[in-house]
Amino acid sequence: MSQQSHVLAIDLGTSGPKVALVTSDGQLVGSQAEPVDLLLLPNGGAEQDPNSWWQAIAAAAGRCVALHPEVRIGAVSVTSQWSGTVAIDNAGEPIGNAIIWMDTRGAPHVERLIRGPIRFEGYDIRKARKWIAATGGAPTKAGKDPVGHIAYLRAEQPDVYRRTRVFLEPKDYINLRLTGQIAASYDSIAMHWVTDNRDLHNVEYDPELLEYCGIERRLLPDLLPATAVMGTVSAEAATRLGIAAGTPVVAGTPDVHSAAVGSGTTTDFAGSLYVGTSSWITCHVPFKKTDLPHNIASLPAAIPGRYLVLNEQETAGKALEWVAGLLCPTDPAPLHRLNELARATEPGSGGVIFTPWLFGERTPVEDATLRAGFFNQSLETGPAELARAAYEGVAYNSRWLLGYVEKLAGRRLDPIVLAGGGARSPIWGQIFADVLERTVEVAADPVMVNVRGAGLLAHTALGRLRWDQIPDRVPIATTHQPNQDNRHIYGHLYDAFRRIHKSNRRIYRRLNRRWT
């Protein structure tokens, strides 16, 4: 790979793909994006069309490559939304829609898989011990993992299950479209909870765990490190993307992992907060550890021989979009207007608190029945207070999560690098600093950290870069220091936020539980 080679990096998010040409210095030469539709179905269904993914990627990549004919592309690297399931038939084609990370229809079926005569947190103790010892975690009770998706298809769509040759994660499906090869990476397969992750250089399927989950080994792909070259771009894919056939394709990594790389937080205990549709706080660690009650674990990282602390807050930026749609329904730039409204009132939003649980929650509590709401409004409450409360509510949930992440990591994470679309809001960056009581550093081009991470991973895999050089390839655009004047008000409201959850969780379950 010559000094001038670039990586064609593809980031398939829930809202659609972003594509860019990435240098070994972490520079982005051009970028393009395409939207894709999200289909929400009754009883917790969430699906997308895999063919639409591929069409959108081809369109964005084709434009990006055509606009930069001088660039030599030395590799392709994919990152994508994680914890999704694409059923593939014998012809290598998807069978219907993909089930994505938001889908909860598998919950009752997972409940049957994990239960036993003696339980802890709903899990059979014998199974829980095995899952934690081997994988680092266990299937989530909300059914949002691939094990839940597969159990749902087996029980409720048996025709799809019978026709399936292999189940793939979204990233691994895109790699199939690129190369014709079927494989998964050690990190992408982790949320199936069927691999032994104790030796990070030799991750393998565990027969006992496959039996626990009711998944046949023949229905799962072979495994590779994220840094492996899994194949080359086929002639058909090359024509669609506008690049040379035979270009190497690196196995790649899911979005949580690529965000940690693209944020420059590749050293142990360097914290990052990604705020997109969903949100997560991560750091690399040198050990495997699990906090099962709070649904946090360290699982295989994209970096060989390392673990990444994994967690997810279900709605973050999506919660802001929802509130903007209510407060600014006719505004041509509703999020910009929401930002202006939030600036117009004081920290604390006049005591109004927003809970951002629009699609249940995954961490630090796993509860698909939780719902969003505004609390403590009065006749004096106006749009500005509601707007600012939305920003603060997501930050309160992040503070709740941060405490358990730091407990698992065994140290304080400070500073924290902020990335994702939410990092473009200066007011939100300061709110995060104030609520978390941490220095918050905003990564440059924050909305592109996943695609940058995919590119840097590929450069590292192909020997053009070392992992310890990556932090210097990601500049910091802005730094927010905690405002000590706001410490008391945010401490008071955060405590109230936690009490709101404790007082209302049983009501949410009574109202929203979909099975008995």
N, C-alpha and C positions, 0 to 999 in steps of 0.2 A: 504494500500500500504506500504510494508515494506521499511526499510531504504535502502535496496539493489536494490529496483525496478528501472528499467529504462523505459523510454518512447521510443517506436518505432516511431520516427518522420519522416514524409514524406513531402518533398518539391517538388511539381510538378511545375517546371519552364517551360518556353517556349522551352528551348533546351532539356528538359527531366527532370526526377526526380532525386533527391538526397535523400538518406535514411541514417539515423544514429540512434544509441542508445544513448540517452541523460540522464545524471544523474541530480539530483536536484541541484548539484553544477554547472551545465552548461557544464560539461565535455562531450565530444563526444567519445564514445567507438565504434570505427569502423565507416566507412562510405562507401557507394557504390553509383554509379551513372550509369544511362543508357541514351542514346540519344533517342530522338523522332524526327520525320520529321515535318517540317513546310511546308504547301502547300500555296503558294501565287497564287492568281487567278486574272483574269482580272477585271478591274473596282474596285480595292481596296479590293478584297477578301483575307482573311487570315484564314485558317482552320487547324485543327489537328484531328487525329483519336482518339476518346476516348478509343477504345479498345486497341490501341497502348499504351496509357497512362497506362492503367491497367496492360498490359503485362510487360511494362518496370518497373513499381513499384513492381510487383510480383518478377521479376528477381532480381532487386537490393535488395529488402528486404530479399528475400530468401538467397542470398549470405551473407548479413550482419548478419543475424541471425545464419546461419550455421557456420560462422567463429567465433562466440562468444557463444558457447553453454552454458557457465557458467552464462550468464546473464539472470536474471529473468525480463520478460517484464510485466509491470504492467498496461500499457495503450498504446493506439495508438492515434496519433495526426497528422492531415493533415494541411498543408498550401499549397497554390497554386497560380499560376497566377490568376489575378482577371479580372473582367469585361468580362467574356466569357459566352457562351450560349450552353448548351447541351440539345437537344430535346429528351425527354424520352417517349417511348411508353407504352402501357398498360402492357406489359410484363416486364417492367423495363429495357429495352434495349435502347441504343442510336439509334436515327434515323439518320444515316449518320454521317458526320463529325461535330465536334464542331466548332462554330464560335468563334474566339478568339479576344482578346483586340485590335488587330491591324486592324480589319476589318472595312471598311468604307462604305460598300454597303448600309447600312441603312440610310445614310445621307439625301437623298432626302425625304425619308419617315418621318424622324424626323422633317425635316423642315416643313412639313405639319402639324405635331402634335403640334408644339410649336408656330406657327404663329397665328396672330389675327389682329383685326382692328387697335389697337394701340400698337406699338411695342417698346421695349427697347432691344438693342443689338440682334435684331432678334426675341425676345420672345414676345408673347402676355403679356401685363403688368399684367392682372388679373391672368393668369396662373403662371407667374414668381413669383408673390408675394406669391401665395399659395405654389409653389414648395419650395421656399427659407424658408418660415416660417415653413413648416412641415419637409422637408427633410434636409435642409441646402444647397441644390444645385439645379441643374436642368439638364435635358438631354443635353449631348453635341451635338453641331450641326454637328460634324464630323461623327456621327452615330456609334461611337466605344463602346457605352454602350450597355448592354443587351436590353434596350428599343429599340435601333436602330436595333439590331439583330432580335428581335422578330417582329418588324414592317416590316423588309425586308422579313422574312420568310412568314409572313401573306400575303404580296403583291405579292411576286415573287416565292415562293415555297409553294403554298397553300396546296399541298398534304402533305407535312411535317407538316404544321401547323395543319391540320385536324387530323392527326394521333397522335399528341402530347398529352400526359397525363399531363406532367409537364416540365417546363423549369428549368434547374439547372445550377448554377455556377460550374466551374471545381472542386473546393474543395468539393462542396456538391454532385457532381456526384461520386467522389472517396469515400466519406462516404457512399453513396448508395451501392457501390460495396463491401464495408467492412461490412456493417450491414444489408442491405436490407431495411433500413429506409430512408424515404424521408423527408428532413428538410434543412433549411438554417439558418445561424446565422445572428444576427442583423447587423453585419458589412459586411458580404458577400452580402447581399441583397441590400445594400444601393445604389449601382450604377444603380439599376432599377428605382430609383426615384419615388417609389410608397408607401413608408413607412413614418409614422409620427415618427420622431426621437427626439421629444422634451422631452419625458420621456424615458431616456435610460434604465430604468428597465422594460419598457413595450412598446417595439416597435411593432407597428401594421400596417397592410395595411390600406391605406386611400382610401375609395371608390371614392372620387372625383379625386384623382391622378390616380387611375386605369383607370378611364374614360378618363382623359387627354391623357394617354399613349395608350389607346385602348387595354389594357390587361385584360383578364378575370381572376378573382381571382382564379378560379378552376385550372388555369394553373401554379400557383405559389405554392411553398412549404410552410408549416407551419414554424414558426420562433422560434429560441432558442437563448440564450446568447452563445457567443463563448466558455464560460467555462462550458457549460452544458455537461453532459454525455448523448449523444444522442442515445446510443445503445451499443451493444457488437459485437465482431467479429463473423461472421457466420462460420459454419463448412466449407463451401466451400472456403471462403476467408482465413480461418486459414490454410487450406491445401496448398493454393497457396503461402502464406507468410511464412509458417513454424513456426507459433506461435499457442498458445492455443486458441481454440474456447471459446467464452465467455469473452475475454479480453475487458475491457471497451474502448470505442471510444469517445474521447472528440470532440465536434462540430468543434473546430478549427477556423482558421482565414485566410484571404487572405495574399498574400506575403508582401504587403506594411505594414500591421499591424504586421506580425511576424518579419519583419526586424527591426521594431522599438523596439520590445521586445528583440530580439536576439542581438541587438546592445547595450543593456543595458540602452536605453534612455526611461525609463518608468516613470520618474518624469516629472511634467509639465515643458514645455519650454526647455527640453533637446533636442537639435537638432541632427538629423542624416541625412547623405547623402548616399544613396544607389546607387551604380553604377554597374549595370549588363547589360543585353540586353538593357533595358531602365534604367531610373534613376528617383529618387525622393528625395525631401527634406521634412522631417516630424518632427513634435514635438507634444506631447500630450498637450492638453489644457483643462481647466475646463469649456469651454463655446462652444456654437454653433454659428458659424459666417460664412459668405459667402462673397467672392469677385467674383461675377459672371463674370465681364468683363475679368478677368484673370484666370477663371476656377479653382479657389482654394476654398476649403471649409473645415470646420471641421465637420467630420462625425463620427458615432459611432466607438469607438475603440474596440479592443479585451478586454481591461481592463474594467471591469464593471463600469458603471457610468462615463466614461471618453470619451472625443472626441479626434480624431487624425486629424491634419491638413493634407489634402490629395491633391496631385498634381502629375503630371508625365511628364517627358521629354521623348519623344518617342524613340529616339535612342541615346545611350551613348556608352556602350561597343560594341554594334552592329556597330556603326559608325567606331570605331577603327578596328573591324574585316574587314569592307568593305575597308577601306584605306589600311590595311595590305595586303588584297588580290590584290590591284592594284600595290602597291609598291614592294611587296615580293611574287609574285605569285608562285614561285617554292621553296621557303624556307620551310623546314620541320617544323619550329617553327616561323610562320610569325609574331605573336604578340611580341615574344621575340626580333625578328629582328627590328620591329617597335620601340620598346623601346630603342634599341641601337642607331638607327638612330636619335631619338628625343634627346638623350643625346649629340649627336655630334654637336648641334648648340645652339646658345644663346637664352635666354628667348625673346619671341616676334617673333621668327621664321623669322627674316628678314623682318618683316612687313606683312607677309602672314597671312591671316585670313581664317579659315574654318568654314562654317556654317553647323551644324550637322543634318539638317532637312531631313533625307533620307526618312522618311515615314510621312511627315507632322509634325505638332506639336500639343500638347495638352495644355501645360501650359509653360510660362505665357500668350501665345496667343493660341487660338484654331483655327487652320487653316490647314486643310488636304492638301492644295495645296502647302505649303512651300516645298522647295527642298534644298538639300545640294550643296555645291560648295566651291572651293578655290578662293580667291580674292587677287589681288595685286601681282601676280607672275611676275617675270622678267626673263631675260635670266640667271641671277645669281641664280635663285631658283633651288634647288636640292632636292633629296629625303629626306634629313635631315630636311629641312625647312617644307616640306609638312607633314612629320611625326609629328613633334612637333606641328605644327599648328592644327592637328587633336585633340591632347590632350587638347590644349588650347581652341579650339572651343567649346568642350563640357563643359569646365570650364566656359567660357564666358556665355553660356546659363544657367548654374547653378547659376552664379552670378545674372543674370537677374531674375531668379525665386526666389532666396533667398531674394531679396529686397521685393517682394510682400508677401512671406511667413512671413517675419519679421513684415511687416506692419499689416498683419492679426493677428499675434500672439501678437502684441503690444510691442515687445521687441527684442533686438539683440540676436541672437543665437551664442554663443561663449563660449566654444569650440563646434565644430561639429564633431561627430563620423562618420568616413568614413568606409563603408562596401561594400560587393559585390565583384565580380571578379575584378573590376577596382581598388580596394584597394590593390591588390597584386603588383601594379606597384609603386615603390618608387618615380619615377619621377613624376607620375601623382599626388601622394599625395602632393608633394611639389608644383606642379602647382596649385592644388586646393587651398592650403593655400595662395599662392601668389595672385591668381586672386580673391578669395573670401575675402581676407584680414581678415582671421579668423584662429585661431589655429585649426588644423585638427588632430584628434586622430584616428589612424587606429585600428579597433577592431582586436583582435586575431582571427585567422581562419576566415578571413572576408568573404570568399565565402560560409561559412556555417552558417551565421547569421540567415537565414530563418529557417533552420532545427533546430538550437539551440532555436530560438524563439518559434517554435511549441512545442518543448520538455518542455521548461520552462513554457509555458502557461499551458500545461497539468499537470505538477507538482503543479502549483499554484491552478488549478481547483480542484485537488484531495487533497489539504490541506498539501502538503509537503513543500510549499514555500509561502512566502508573496511577494506581488508585490514590496514592498519597499526594498526587499533583492536582487532583480534581478541585479541592477547596479553593485553590488559587485561580481556577478557571471560571468561578462564579462570583462576579462582583456584587457588592451590597449597594443598593441604590439609596436607601434611607434607613436611619436608625431612630427608634422611638424609645425614650427612657420613661419609666413609670413616673407619673405625676403624684408625688406624695400627698398633695392636697386632696386627691380623690380616693385615697386608700380607705378612709373610714366609711364613706358612702358605699363604695363597691364591696367592701367587706360585709357591711350590713345587708345589702341587697343580695349578695351571693348566698349568705346564710338563709335568707328568705326563699331564694330560688330552690335550695335543697329541701327546705321544709314544705314548699309547694309540692314537690315530687312525693315526699313521704306521705303527705296528707291525702293526696289524690290518686295514688297508684291503684288502689283497690277499686275506685270508681271507674277509672279508665278500663280496667280489666272487665268489670261488669258490663260496661257499655260496648266494648269493642272485641271481646273474645269471640272467635268465629267457630269454635268447636267446643264439644263437651267431653 
